[in-house]
Amino acid sequence: MVRISVVADREGWRDSRVQHVFATTQSCRKIARGGYVEASRLCFARQVRRGAFLQVVAHLAAMASFHQADWLVACPRVEHADSYRRMFGFKPIAPPRRYYGVAFDTPLLAISREDIGDDVREAPPMNKAWSTALEHLTRSATCA
């Protein structure tokens, strides 16, 4: 299960899991000004992890595009943070803290929507997944 939160002050959307844990950091306040999308509650079976991970990040990018949010954020386990960096260019912007209800620390990682677009431009699977997710969002919004 994946929950995607959108923080967009201009819409009055100010709550997310990241806000509950990192709101006191200057980095979190900075990204909140430009708006961000965050995925949480990531639980994948080992055999589908890579493909599902790409789809989740593509949906984050599509949601950021659709809602004109400047940032994508993630709070993975410390030992998984390097995968976010290597695969998608996320960078740590706040040191690890403990989320409520979990027994591990998570750093706050972020990448700007512009930078992830530049980083994955040459990655056809990510570009296709991002385009498909954005197309579905746009189609759903026009049908509503």
C-alpha positions in Angstrom: 0.0 0.0 0.0 1.2 3.5 -0.8 -0.2 6.8 0.4 0.8 9.9 -1.6 0.4 13.2 0.2 0.6 16.6 -1.6 1.6 19.7 0.4 0.6 22.8 -1.4 0.2 25.9 0.8 -1.8 27.8 -1.9 -4.4 25.0 -1.8 -4.4 24.9 2.0 -2.9 21.4 2.0 -0.3 21.5 4.7 -0.3 18.1 6.4 1.8 15.1 5.6 3.8 12.5 7.5 7.0 14.5 6.7 5.4 17.5 8.5 4.8 15.4 11.6 8.5 14.5 11.9 10.6 17.1 10.1 8.5 20.3 10.4 11.0 21.9 12.7 13.9 21.6 10.3 14.7 24.5 8.0 14.9 22.1 5.0 11.4 21.0 5.5 10.1 24.5 5.8 11.9 25.4 2.5 10.4 22.6 0.5 7.0 23.2 2.0 7.0 26.7 0.5 7.4 25.3 -3.0 5.1 22.4 -2.3 6.0 18.7 -2.4 4.7 15.2 -2.8 5.5 12.4 -0.5 4.9 8.6 -0.6 4.6 6.7 2.6 3.6 3.3 3.8 5.8 1.6 1.2 5.6 -2.2 1.7 6.7 -4.4 -1.2 7.3 -8.1 -1.7 11.0 -8.7 -2.5 10.4 -9.9 -6.0 8.5 -6.7 -7.2 10.5 -4.1 -5.3 12.4 -2.6 -8.3 9.5 -2.3 -10.7 7.1 -1.0 -7.9 9.7 1.5 -6.7 10.0 2.9 -10.2 6.2 3.2 -10.5 5.9 4.9 -7.1 8.5 7.5 -8.0 6.9 8.0 -11.4 3.6 8.6 -9.7 5.3 11.1 -7.3 6.7 12.9 -10.3 3.3 13.0 -12.0 1.6 14.3 -8.9 4.2 17.0 -8.6 3.7 17.9 -12.2 -0.1 17.9 -11.9 -0.2 19.9 -8.7 2.8 22.1 -9.7 4.8 21.1 -6.6 8.5 21.9 -6.7 9.7 18.9 -4.8 9.5 15.1 -4.4 10.4 13.8 -0.9 11.0 10.5 0.6 11.8 9.2 4.1 13.2 5.6 3.6 15.0 3.5 6.1 18.6 4.7 6.4 19.9 1.6 4.7 17.6 2.2 1.6 18.5 5.9 1.2 21.3 5.1 -1.2 18.9 3.4 -3.6 16.9 6.6 -3.9 20.1 8.6 -4.6 21.5 6.1 -7.2 18.3 5.5 -9.1 16.6 8.9 -9.0 19.0 11.5 -7.6 17.4 12.1 -4.2 19.6 14.0 -1.8 19.5 14.1 2.0 18.2 17.4 3.3 17.7 16.6 7.0 19.4 14.0 9.2 17.5 10.9 10.3 14.7 11.0 12.8 12.3 8.4 14.1 8.9 8.3 12.5 6.0 7.6 14.9 5.1 3.9 15.1 8.3 2.5 13.5 11.5 1.2 15.1 14.0 2.8 12.7 15.3 6.2 11.8 14.6 7.8 8.4 16.4 10.7 6.7 14.5 13.3 4.8 15.5 13.0 1.1 14.4 15.4 -1.6 14.8 16.1 -5.3 13.3 19.0 -7.2 10.8 18.2 -9.9 13.1 20.0 -12.4 16.1 17.9 -11.3 14.4 14.6 -11.5 13.2 15.5 -15.0 16.8 16.2 -16.0 18.1 13.1 -14.2 15.7 10.6 -15.8 15.5 12.2 -19.3 17.6 9.4 -20.7 15.8 6.7 -18.7 12.9 5.4 -21.0 11.2 3.2 -18.3 10.9 6.2 -15.9 9.9 8.6 -18.6 7.2 6.2 -19.8 5.9 5.5 -16.3 5.9 9.3 -15.5 4.0 10.1 -18.7 1.5 7.4 -18.2 0.8 8.4 -14.6 0.4 12.1 -15.6 -1.9 11.1 -18.4 -4.1 9.1 -16.0 -4.2 12.0 -13.5 -5.1 14.5 -16.2 -7.8 12.2 -17.7 -9.3 11.6 -14.2 -9.3 15.4 -13.5 -11.1 16.2 -16.7 -13.7 13.5 -16.1 -14.5 14.6 -12.6 
